Amino acid sequence: MAFRRVLVSHLRRSRHSPSYLSRHHVSVPSIAALDLLQSRLFSTPTDLDSELSRLRDDSITALGSGGGGHGLDLGQEMMGATAASHELFTRHVISLLDSYHDLTGLPWWVVIASSTVAFRTALLPLLILQRKQTKTISQFLPKLPPFWPPKGSGRSVVEQFMLFRNERKAIGCPSFLWIPAYFSIQISCFFLWITSIRRMSLDHHPGFDTGGALWFQNLTEIPNGLYGPLFPFLIAGLHYTNTQIAFSASSVHKVDKFEQLAKTYKIFLNFLTFALYFLAFQMPQGSLLYWSTNLSFSVAQQLIIKHPVVSAKLGLQGDGDTVQKEAGNPILTNIEEAKLSDPSSKGRLISGHDLTPKELVGLSAKYLSGGQKEKSIPLLRLALEKDPEYLQAMVILGQALYQKEQFAEAAKYLERATSKLIDACPTEVEEVDLLIVASQWAGVSNIRQGKTSEGVTHLERVANMEEPDDPKSKAHYLDALVLYSSAIFNEGRREEAAKCLRRVVAYDPSFQELLKQCEEENDDTIPIADSTSSSNSTHKPS
C-alpha cells in the first residue's frame, strides 16, 4: 500500500508540474508505458486506476490539440525539413538582392533585371560545355545500337540497354546525362529565384511597393487594370519564341534516336504557352519582371550562340549547321566559308573572278543556306571553270540543280563526279563520303527522269560498299540503302529490298514500318519520292 500511495503521489505531481509533462515534449512511448503499467497492475485500487486513466486522457488530449503533433508524424518532419532547407536558400537569395540594392541604390526593377542577366551570364560556361558534349554525342549516335530491342532480335529491354551502354563506353561516347545537365541546373535556379522574389512581393518587402516602372509601379500586386495582360502576353510570347528557336536549330535526322521524343516535347511546350499565360495573372509583378527578363535572355542567348561566326568561335559549328539543314547539303560542312576578312576588302565589292574555287564554293554555301539557288549556281559554275576537277563543286552543283528540278543536268555533274571518284579508288573518309553522296543523288536524279535501271546502278554501288565507320558517312550510307531498297522493291525484288531495310532498321527502328510494308504479300509499291523524303530529311530535294 505504501508503494501505491507513493506512486499515486508521484503521478499527481507529474501531472501538475509542467517540467515533467510539457505539451511540447509528450511522446508516444510515454502513453504506451502508461497503458502497459496499467495492464500489468491487475489488483491496483480504484484511485490508482482512475489516476492512470486521467493522466492518459490528458496526454491524448494534449496530443490531439496540436501542441506536440510536430514530433509525431515522420512525413511532417521530412516536409518541414525540406521547407526549412528551401527557406534557407530563399533567405540567402533575398539577402543577396538586398545587399545589391543597398550597395547600388538602384530601383528594385533594375536590381531584379540586372541580377537576372548577371546570373544567367554566369551559367554560360556550363551551357557551352554541355553543347560541346551533346555535339559529341550526336556524332557517336549513328554508331550506337537502338535503345529498344528491334523486332525479332530476341533481346529483352534490359539486355538491349546493357548492349547500348557497353557500346557507348567502348567508343568513348560521353554520358547521356549531359543532355539534361544544363536544363536541370537552370530550372532549379529559376524556381529558387522566382520563389524568392515572390516571397519578397508577398511580404511587401521595403521598397517593392514603389520599386517598379511604367505600368508595373507596384511589384507586390498581381497584374490588373488596362495594362494587366501585358506581362502575361509577354511571357507567353517569349516562351513560344524560345521554343521555336530551340527546335528549329535542332538537327532532326533519321539517325537521331531522339526524334520522336523531341517532337512530343515540342508539342508539350507549345501547349504550355496557354497555361503560362493564365498562370501569370496569379503572380506578383515582381516575379513576372524576373520571369520576362529570364525568357528574354534565353531568346537572345540562343540567337547569338546559333550565329555561324559565334558558334565557330565556340567550337559548336556542327551542332546545328544551317547549311546542312536548309540547303540540304551534307558536303558543305566540310568546306570552309569564303574568307573575306581581309581589311582591304571591307566596304567594297569583290568580283567573283578574284576568288579561288574554294572561296567560291564557300560563298555559294551562304546563298544556298538562304535558299538562293539562283545566286549559288553561277558561283559553282565559275568554280568549275577555274578548276574543272573540283569534285566537291561538281557534287554541290548537282544537288543545287536537282533542287531546281533540272534532273538531267544534275545527273550529268553527279555522274561525272562519281566516275572520277571511282577511278581514284578513294580511301580517305571524306572521299568515301563524297562518293556515297554523289552516287546517291545521281541515282535519284536518274530515277526522277524515268531512267530507273541507271538510277538503281548508282544506288547499288553504295549498297555493295563496306559500311563506313565515320558517323556522318554512315548516315549518308543508310540514306542510300533506304533509297536503294525502295527502287528495287518497285522492280519486284521484294526479298532483296527487305534484306537491305533490315540493315537500316538495325540502326534506326523508325524505318520498321517501311520494312513491314516491304514484307507484306501484296503488289503495292513504294514511291521513290516518298522514300527519298522520309529517309533523307537533312538533304531532302525541294
C-alpha positions as CSV (number, residue, x, y, z in Angstrom):
1,M,0.0,0.0,0.0
2,A,2.8,2.4,0.8
3,F,4.3,1.8,-2.7
4,R,0.9,2.5,-4.3
5,R,0.5,5.8,-2.4
6,V,4.0,6.9,-3.4
7,L,3.3,6.1,-7.0
8,V,-0.1,8.0,-7.0
9,S,1.6,11.0,-5.3
10,H,4.4,10.9,-7.9
11,L,1.9,10.8,-10.8
12,R,-0.1,13.7,-9.4
13,R,3.0,15.8,-9.1
14,S,4.0,14.9,-12.6
15,R,0.6,15.8,-13.9
16,H,0.6,19.3,-12.3
17,S,4.2,20.0,-13.0
18,P,4.9,21.5,-16.5
19,S,8.6,20.5,-16.2
20,Y,7.6,16.8,-16.2
21,L,4.8,16.9,-18.8
22,S,5.4,19.8,-21.2
23,R,2.9,19.9,-24.1
24,H,5.8,20.2,-26.5
25,H,7.6,17.1,-25.3
26,V,4.8,14.5,-25.0
27,S,5.8,11.4,-26.9
28,V,4.0,8.2,-27.8
29,P,6.3,5.9,-25.7
30,S,5.1,7.7,-22.5
31,I,1.5,6.8,-23.3
32,A,2.4,3.2,-24.2
33,A,4.2,2.9,-21.0
34,L,1.2,4.1,-19.0
35,D,-1.0,1.5,-20.8
36,L,1.5,-1.2,-20.1
37,L,1.8,-0.3,-16.5
38,Q,-2.0,-0.2,-16.1
39,S,-2.5,-3.6,-17.8
40,R,0.1,-5.2,-15.6
41,L,-1.3,-4.0,-12.2
42,F,-4.4,-6.2,-12.2
43,S,-5.0,-5.6,-8.5
44,T,-4.5,-1.9,-8.4
45,P,-7.0,0.0,-6.3
46,T,-9.6,2.3,-7.9
47,D,-7.7,5.5,-7.1
48,L,-4.6,4.4,-9.0
49,D,-6.6,3.1,-11.9
50,S,-8.5,6.4,-12.2
51,E,-5.4,8.4,-11.8
52,L,-3.7,6.5,-14.6
53,S,-6.8,6.9,-16.9
54,R,-6.9,10.6,-16.3
55,L,-3.2,11.0,-16.9
56,R,-3.5,9.0,-20.2
57,D,-6.6,11.0,-21.3
58,D,-4.8,14.3,-20.6
59,S,-1.8,13.2,-22.6
60,I,-4.0,12.2,-25.6
61,T,-5.9,15.5,-25.3
62,A,-2.6,17.4,-25.4
63,L,-1.5,15.5,-28.5
64,G,-4.8,16.0,-30.2
65,S,-4.7,19.7,-29.6
66,G,-1.8,20.0,-32.0
67,G,0.7,21.3,-29.5
68,G,3.0,18.3,-29.8
69,G,2.0,16.9,-33.2
70,H,5.1,18.1,-35.0
71,G,7.2,15.4,-33.5
72,L,4.8,12.5,-34.2
73,D,4.5,12.4,-38.0
74,L,7.7,11.4,-39.7
75,G,6.3,12.6,-43.0
76,Q,5.6,16.0,-41.5
77,E,9.1,16.2,-40.1
78,M,10.6,15.5,-43.5
79,M,8.4,18.0,-45.2
80,G,9.3,20.5,-42.5
81,A,13.0,19.9,-43.0
82,T,12.6,20.3,-46.8
83,A,10.7,23.5,-46.3
84,A,13.3,24.8,-43.9
85,S,16.1,24.0,-46.4
86,H,14.2,25.8,-49.2
87,E,13.6,28.7,-46.8
88,L,17.3,28.9,-46.1
89,F,18.2,29.2,-49.7
90,T,15.4,31.7,-50.2
91,R,16.7,33.9,-47.4
92,H,20.2,33.8,-49.0
93,V,18.8,35.0,-52.3
94,I,16.8,37.8,-50.6
95,S,19.9,38.8,-48.6
96,L,21.9,38.9,-51.8
97,L,19.3,41.1,-53.6
98,D,19.1,43.3,-50.5
99,S,22.9,43.8,-50.5
100,Y,22.9,44.6,-54.2
101,H,20.1,47.1,-53.7
102,D,21.8,48.8,-50.7
103,L,25.1,48.9,-52.4
104,T,24.0,50.5,-55.7
105,G,20.8,52.3,-54.7
106,L,19.2,51.3,-57.9
107,P,15.4,50.9,-58.2
108,W,14.1,47.4,-57.4
109,W,13.1,46.7,-61.0
110,V,16.6,47.4,-62.2
111,V,18.1,45.3,-59.4
112,I,15.8,42.3,-60.4
113,A,16.5,42.6,-64.1
114,S,20.3,43.2,-63.9
115,S,20.8,40.4,-61.3
116,T,18.9,38.0,-63.6
117,V,21.2,38.9,-66.5
118,A,24.3,38.6,-64.4
119,F,23.2,35.2,-63.0
120,R,22.4,33.8,-66.5
121,T,25.7,35.1,-67.8
122,A,27.5,33.1,-65.1
123,L,25.8,29.9,-66.3
124,L,27.1,30.4,-69.9
125,P,30.3,28.4,-69.5
126,L,28.3,25.4,-68.3
127,L,26.0,25.8,-71.3
128,I,28.9,25.9,-73.8
129,L,30.4,22.8,-72.2
130,Q,27.0,21.0,-72.4
131,R,26.6,21.9,-76.0
132,K,30.0,20.5,-76.9
133,Q,29.3,17.3,-75.1
134,T,25.9,16.9,-76.8
135,K,27.5,17.6,-80.1
136,T,30.0,14.8,-79.5
137,I,27.1,12.5,-78.5
138,S,25.3,13.3,-81.8
139,Q,28.4,12.3,-83.7
140,F,28.5,9.0,-82.0
141,L,24.8,8.2,-82.2
142,P,25.0,6.5,-85.7
143,K,27.5,4.0,-84.3
144,L,25.3,3.0,-81.4
145,P,22.6,0.3,-81.4
146,P,18.9,1.4,-80.8
147,F,17.7,1.9,-77.3
148,W,14.8,-0.5,-77.7
149,P,15.4,-4.1,-78.9
150,P,14.5,-4.4,-82.6
151,K,11.7,-6.7,-83.6
152,G,13.0,-10.2,-83.9
153,S,16.3,-9.6,-82.1
154,G,15.3,-11.8,-79.2
155,R,16.8,-9.4,-76.7
156,S,15.0,-8.1,-73.7
157,V,14.8,-4.4,-72.8
158,V,17.5,-4.8,-70.1
159,E,19.8,-6.8,-72.4
160,Q,19.4,-4.1,-75.1
161,F,20.1,-1.4,-72.6
162,M,23.2,-3.2,-71.4
163,L,24.4,-3.6,-75.0
164,F,23.8,0.1,-75.7
165,R,25.7,1.1,-72.6
166,N,28.6,-1.2,-73.3
167,E,28.8,0.1,-76.9
168,R,28.7,3.7,-75.7
169,K,31.6,3.2,-73.3
170,A,33.6,1.2,-75.9
171,I,33.6,4.0,-78.5
172,G,34.1,6.8,-75.9
173,C,30.7,8.4,-76.2
174,P,30.0,10.9,-73.3
175,S,27.3,10.2,-70.8
176,F,23.8,11.0,-71.9
177,L,23.3,12.8,-68.5
178,W,25.0,15.7,-70.2
179,I,21.8,16.3,-72.3
180,P,19.6,17.4,-69.3
181,A,22.5,18.8,-67.2
182,Y,22.2,22.5,-68.1
183,F,18.4,22.4,-68.1
184,S,18.3,20.8,-64.7
185,I,20.6,23.4,-63.1
186,Q,18.9,26.3,-64.9
187,I,15.3,25.2,-63.9
188,S,16.3,24.6,-60.3
189,C,17.8,28.1,-60.1
190,F,14.9,29.6,-61.9
191,F,12.4,28.2,-59.3
192,L,14.6,29.3,-56.4
193,W,14.9,32.8,-57.8
194,I,11.3,33.3,-58.7
195,T,10.0,32.0,-55.4
196,S,12.4,34.3,-53.5
197,I,11.1,37.3,-55.4
198,R,7.6,36.1,-54.9
199,R,8.2,35.9,-51.1
200,M,9.6,39.5,-51.2
201,S,6.5,40.6,-53.0
202,L,4.0,38.9,-50.7
203,D,5.8,40.1,-47.6
204,H,5.7,43.7,-49.0
205,H,9.5,44.0,-48.9
206,P,10.6,47.5,-48.2
207,G,10.6,49.5,-51.5
208,F,8.7,46.9,-53.5
209,D,5.5,49.0,-53.4
210,T,7.1,51.8,-55.4
211,G,10.1,49.9,-56.9
212,G,8.6,49.3,-60.4
213,A,8.3,51.3,-63.5
214,L,5.9,52.0,-66.4
215,W,2.8,50.0,-65.9
216,F,4.2,47.9,-63.1
217,Q,4.9,50.5,-60.4
218,N,3.9,48.2,-57.6
219,L,5.9,45.0,-57.6
220,T,3.7,43.4,-54.9
221,E,0.5,43.5,-56.9
222,I,-0.8,40.9,-59.4
223,P,-1.5,42.1,-63.0
224,N,-4.6,44.3,-63.0
225,G,-6.2,47.1,-64.9
226,L,-6.0,48.1,-68.6
227,Y,-2.3,47.1,-68.8
228,G,-2.6,44.0,-66.7
229,P,-2.4,41.5,-69.6
230,L,0.9,42.9,-70.8
231,F,3.2,40.8,-68.6
232,P,1.2,37.5,-69.4
233,F,1.3,38.2,-73.1
234,L,5.0,39.0,-72.9
235,I,5.8,35.8,-71.0
236,A,3.7,33.6,-73.2
237,G,5.1,35.1,-76.4
238,L,8.7,34.8,-75.2
239,H,8.2,31.2,-74.2
240,Y,6.7,30.3,-77.6
241,T,9.5,32.1,-79.4
242,N,12.1,30.4,-77.3
243,T,10.6,27.0,-78.1
244,Q,10.6,27.6,-81.8
245,I,14.2,28.8,-81.9
246,A,15.4,25.9,-79.8
247,F,13.7,23.3,-82.0
248,S,14.3,25.0,-85.4
249,A,18.0,24.6,-84.8
250,S,18.0,21.0,-83.7
251,S,19.2,18.5,-86.3
252,V,16.3,16.2,-86.9
253,H,17.9,13.4,-88.8
254,K,16.5,9.9,-89.2
255,V,19.6,8.5,-87.4
256,D,18.7,10.7,-84.4
257,K,17.2,8.4,-81.9
258,F,15.5,11.2,-80.0
259,E,13.4,12.5,-82.9
260,Q,10.0,11.3,-81.7
261,L,10.7,12.3,-78.1
262,A,11.8,15.8,-79.3
263,K,8.6,16.2,-81.3
264,T,6.4,15.2,-78.4
265,Y,8.3,17.6,-76.1
266,K,7.9,20.4,-78.5
267,I,4.1,19.8,-78.6
268,F,4.0,19.9,-74.8
269,L,6.0,23.2,-74.7
270,N,3.7,24.8,-77.3
271,F,0.6,23.7,-75.3
272,L,2.3,25.1,-72.2
273,T,2.2,28.6,-73.7
274,F,-1.5,28.9,-72.9
275,A,-1.1,27.6,-69.4
276,L,1.7,30.1,-68.7
277,Y,-0.5,33.0,-69.9
278,F,-3.2,32.3,-67.3
279,L,-0.7,31.4,-64.6
280,A,1.0,34.8,-65.0
281,F,-2.3,36.5,-63.8
282,Q,-1.8,34.9,-60.4
283,M,1.7,36.0,-59.8
284,P,3.1,39.3,-58.3
285,Q,4.6,41.7,-60.8
286,G,8.0,41.4,-59.2
287,S,8.1,37.7,-60.1
288,L,6.8,38.4,-63.6
289,L,9.5,41.0,-64.1
290,Y,12.1,38.4,-63.3
291,W,10.4,35.8,-65.5
292,S,10.2,38.0,-68.5
293,T,13.8,39.1,-68.1
294,N,14.9,35.5,-67.9
295,L,13.0,34.5,-71.0
296,S,14.3,37.5,-72.9
297,F,17.9,36.4,-72.0
298,S,17.2,32.9,-73.2
299,V,15.9,34.1,-76.6
300,A,18.9,36.4,-77.1
301,Q,21.3,33.7,-75.9
302,Q,20.0,31.2,-78.4
303,L,20.1,33.6,-81.3
304,I,23.7,34.7,-80.5
305,I,25.0,31.1,-80.0
306,K,23.4,29.9,-83.2
307,H,25.1,32.6,-85.3
308,P,27.6,30.9,-87.5
309,V,30.5,33.1,-86.5
310,V,29.8,32.8,-82.8
311,S,29.3,29.0,-83.0
312,A,32.5,28.6,-84.9
313,K,34.4,30.6,-82.3
314,L,32.9,28.5,-79.5
315,G,33.6,25.2,-81.3
316,L,29.9,24.5,-81.8
317,Q,29.7,24.9,-85.6
318,G,28.5,21.3,-86.3
319,D,25.8,21.5,-83.6
320,G,23.1,23.0,-85.8
321,D,24.7,23.7,-89.2
322,T,22.3,25.9,-91.1
323,V,23.7,24.9,-94.5
324,Q,23.1,21.2,-93.8
325,K,19.6,21.7,-92.6
326,E,18.2,24.2,-95.0
327,A,20.2,23.7,-98.2
328,G,20.2,20.0,-97.8
329,N,23.9,19.8,-98.4
330,P,26.0,17.3,-96.4
331,I,29.2,18.2,-98.3
332,L,29.2,21.9,-97.3
333,T,30.0,21.1,-93.7
334,N,33.5,20.0,-94.8
335,I,34.2,23.3,-96.7
336,E,35.4,26.5,-95.1
337,E,33.4,29.5,-95.9
338,A,34.9,32.2,-98.1
339,K,37.5,34.1,-96.1
340,L,36.8,37.7,-97.0
341,S,38.0,39.2,-93.7
342,D,40.9,41.0,-95.3
343,P,40.7,44.6,-94.1
344,S,41.4,45.9,-97.5
345,S,38.3,44.2,-98.9
346,K,35.9,45.8,-96.3
347,G,33.5,48.3,-97.7
348,R,34.0,47.5,-101.4
349,L,32.6,44.9,-103.8
350,I,34.7,41.9,-104.8
351,S,34.5,40.3,-108.2
352,G,33.9,36.5,-108.2
353,H,36.7,36.2,-110.6
354,D,39.1,37.3,-107.9
355,L,38.1,34.4,-105.6
356,T,39.6,31.0,-105.5
357,P,37.4,27.9,-106.3
358,K,37.3,27.1,-102.6
359,E,36.2,30.6,-101.7
360,L,33.5,30.5,-104.5
361,V,32.1,27.2,-103.1
362,G,32.1,28.7,-99.6
363,L,30.3,31.8,-100.8
364,S,27.7,29.7,-102.7
365,A,27.1,27.8,-99.4
366,K,25.9,31.1,-97.9
367,Y,23.4,31.6,-100.7
368,L,22.2,28.0,-100.5
369,S,21.7,28.3,-96.8
370,G,19.3,31.2,-97.5
371,G,17.5,29.3,-100.3
372,Q,19.0,31.5,-103.0
373,K,19.9,28.7,-105.5
374,E,19.9,31.2,-108.4
375,K,22.8,33.1,-106.9
376,S,24.8,30.0,-105.8
377,I,24.7,28.1,-109.1
378,P,26.7,30.7,-111.1
379,L,29.3,30.7,-108.4
380,L,29.6,27.0,-108.6
381,R,29.9,27.0,-112.4
382,L,32.6,29.7,-112.1
383,A,34.5,27.5,-109.6
384,L,34.4,24.6,-112.1
385,E,35.6,26.9,-114.8
386,K,38.7,27.7,-112.7
387,D,39.2,24.1,-111.5
388,P,37.3,21.5,-113.7
389,E,38.5,18.7,-111.4
390,Y,37.0,20.2,-108.3
391,L,34.8,17.2,-107.2
392,Q,33.1,18.9,-104.3
393,A,31.9,21.7,-106.6
394,M,30.5,19.1,-109.0
395,V,28.5,17.4,-106.3
396,I,27.2,20.6,-104.8
397,L,26.2,21.9,-108.2
398,G,24.4,18.7,-109.0
399,Q,22.5,18.9,-105.7
400,A,21.6,22.6,-106.4
401,L,20.3,21.7,-109.9
402,Y,18.3,18.8,-108.6
403,Q,16.6,21.1,-106.1
404,K,15.6,23.3,-109.1
405,E,14.3,20.1,-110.8
406,Q,16.8,20.2,-113.6
407,F,17.4,16.5,-113.2
408,A,19.2,15.8,-116.5
409,E,21.9,18.4,-115.9
410,A,22.2,17.5,-112.2
411,A,22.8,13.8,-113.2
412,K,25.5,14.9,-115.6
413,Y,27.6,16.6,-112.9
414,L,26.9,14.0,-110.3
415,E,27.8,11.1,-112.6
416,R,30.9,12.9,-113.7
417,A,32.0,13.3,-110.0
418,T,31.1,9.7,-109.4
419,S,33.2,8.4,-112.3
420,K,36.3,10.4,-111.2
421,L,36.0,9.2,-107.6
422,I,35.7,5.6,-108.7
423,D,38.8,5.9,-110.9
424,A,40.7,7.4,-107.9
425,C,39.9,4.5,-105.7
426,P,39.1,6.6,-102.6
427,T,40.4,5.5,-99.2
428,E,40.1,8.7,-97.2
429,V,37.0,9.3,-95.1
430,E,36.0,12.5,-96.9
431,E,36.5,10.9,-100.3
432,V,34.4,7.9,-99.5
433,D,31.7,10.1,-98.1
434,L,31.7,12.2,-101.2
435,L,31.4,9.0,-103.4
436,I,28.4,7.9,-101.3
437,V,26.6,11.2,-101.6
438,A,27.4,11.6,-105.3
439,S,26.1,8.1,-106.1
440,Q,23.0,8.6,-104.0
441,W,22.0,11.8,-105.7
442,A,23.0,10.5,-109.2
443,G,20.7,7.6,-108.6
444,V,17.7,9.7,-107.6
445,S,18.3,12.1,-110.4
446,N,18.2,9.3,-113.0
447,I,15.1,7.8,-111.4
448,R,13.3,11.1,-111.5
449,Q,13.9,11.2,-115.2
450,G,12.5,7.7,-115.6
451,K,15.9,6.0,-116.0
452,T,15.3,3.5,-113.3
453,S,17.9,1.0,-114.3
454,E,20.7,3.7,-114.4
455,G,19.5,5.0,-111.0
456,V,19.5,1.6,-109.4
457,T,23.0,1.0,-110.7
458,H,24.3,4.1,-108.8
459,L,22.4,3.2,-105.6
460,E,23.5,-0.4,-105.8
461,R,27.1,0.8,-105.9
462,V,26.6,2.2,-102.4
463,A,24.8,-0.9,-101.1
464,N,27.8,-3.0,-102.2
465,M,30.2,-0.8,-100.4
466,E,31.6,-1.7,-97.0
467,E,29.7,0.0,-94.2
468,P,31.7,3.1,-93.1
469,D,32.7,3.7,-89.5
470,D,32.5,7.5,-89.7
471,P,29.2,8.7,-88.2
472,K,28.4,11.2,-90.9
473,S,29.3,8.8,-93.7
474,K,27.3,6.0,-92.1
475,A,24.2,8.4,-92.0
476,H,24.6,9.0,-95.8
477,Y,25.2,5.3,-96.3
478,L,21.9,4.4,-94.5
479,D,20.0,7.0,-96.5
480,A,21.3,5.4,-99.8
481,L,20.2,2.0,-98.6
482,V,16.7,3.2,-98.0
483,L,16.6,4.7,-101.5
484,Y,18.0,1.6,-103.0
485,S,15.5,-0.7,-101.2
486,S,12.6,1.5,-102.4
487,A,13.9,1.3,-106.0
488,I,14.3,-2.4,-106.2
489,F,11.1,-3.0,-104.3
490,N,9.3,-1.2,-107.1
491,E,11.1,-3.5,-109.6
492,G,9.6,-6.6,-107.8
493,R,12.8,-7.5,-105.9
494,R,10.9,-7.7,-102.6
495,E,13.3,-10.0,-100.7
496,E,16.4,-8.0,-101.6
497,A,14.6,-4.8,-100.5
498,A,13.6,-6.3,-97.2
499,K,17.1,-7.6,-96.6
500,C,18.5,-4.1,-97.3
501,L,16.0,-2.4,-95.0
502,R,16.8,-4.8,-92.1
503,R,20.3,-3.4,-92.2
504,V,18.9,0.1,-91.8
505,V,16.4,-0.9,-89.1
506,A,19.3,-2.3,-87.0
507,Y,20.5,1.3,-86.6
508,D,17.2,3.2,-87.0
509,P,14.0,1.5,-85.8
510,S,11.9,4.3,-87.3
511,F,12.1,2.5,-90.7
512,Q,10.4,-0.6,-89.1
513,E,7.0,0.4,-90.7
514,L,8.6,0.6,-94.2
515,L,10.1,-2.8,-93.6
516,K,6.7,-4.2,-92.7
517,Q,5.2,-2.7,-95.8
518,C,8.0,-4.3,-97.8
519,E,7.4,-7.7,-96.3
520,E,3.7,-7.7,-96.9
521,E,2.4,-10.1,-99.5
522,N,0.8,-7.5,-101.8
523,D,1.5,-5.7,-105.0
524,D,1.6,-2.2,-103.6
525,T,4.7,-0.1,-104.5
526,I,6.6,2.4,-102.5
527,P,7.0,5.7,-104.4
528,I,10.7,6.7,-104.7
529,A,9.8,10.3,-103.9
530,D,8.3,9.3,-100.6
531,S,11.2,7.2,-99.6
532,T,13.5,10.0,-100.5
533,S,11.6,12.4,-98.3
534,S,11.4,10.0,-95.4
535,S,14.9,8.8,-95.4
536,N,16.8,12.0,-96.2
537,S,15.3,14.8,-94.3
538,T,18.6,16.7,-94.0
539,H,19.1,16.9,-97.7
540,K,15.6,16.5,-99.0
541,P,15.1,17.6,-102.6
542,S,12.7,20.5,-102.8
